[in-house]
Amino acid sequence: MASYDRRVAGGMTRWVSGLMLGLTCLLLASCAAPGGSADSGPRADLVTASDEPEARTRARIRLQLAVGYFEQDKTTIALDELKLALAADPTYGDAYNLRGLVYMRLKDLPLAESSFRRALALKPGDADTLHNLGWLMCQQDRHAESMQAFGQALADPAYLGRAKTLMTRGLCQMRAGKPAEAEESLLQSFQLDAGNPITEYNLALLMFQRGDLQRARFYVRRLNNSEWANAESLWLGIKIERRLGNQDAVEQLAVPLRKRFAQSREAGLYERGAFNE
């Protein structure tokens, strides 16, 4: 279990871009509309461009550029844009939130944490920032603090990222060696977002590990029949079908594993018959 948990944090690279850090899509929504800052309180009138201070407008434009560069993995350019955003408006919580993600990608975890905490000081209780802080703490094995941050994010009834946070909490519970709690979190996430490949894979894995092979097959088949199938999911499907005694299904899954992922670790394990690894 422990060896797999470390791979959860650093592996499944084809899927992780849709996961986790939880900011860019929601942040784009929050910073795309002029005057849409969550730092300000509710207004009686429709917020238009004229309501936004000039400094915030400049900062918002820089933040949008930073988001784009971050999504393109141009991390240092994104950081430069964030510096300009915060120079224009040092009270912009969303910019500190993205800065935390940038420093996470740069493996500077202390600066990432300080950025998230600064964002929370400016936007107390912001669920997206709490999600990101929880994931940061998970990677440092600060599991109690991680669960607290996720819990605070999920307690916000207006939070739109519940499926993402439940999934990430489940991964962190797996990392902490709590499979029952992880399965519960992932099942809740699946109810909200049934098409997430990370949720499907890890539910299948947990159920396979505890011997619930029919349910494990259900989740991994959904994944392997989608565009998100990869070497890990095909290999898990092979092991489940082999355990169920379905050799035809094993051979069917081996075809794409050999054809599409011939150089993968999983293809090598299949060729060696190392089904217990």
Order of alpha helices (4+ residues) and beta strands (2+ residues): alpha-alpha-alpha-alpha-alpha-alpha-alpha-alpha-alpha-alpha-alpha-alpha-alpha-alpha-alpha-alpha
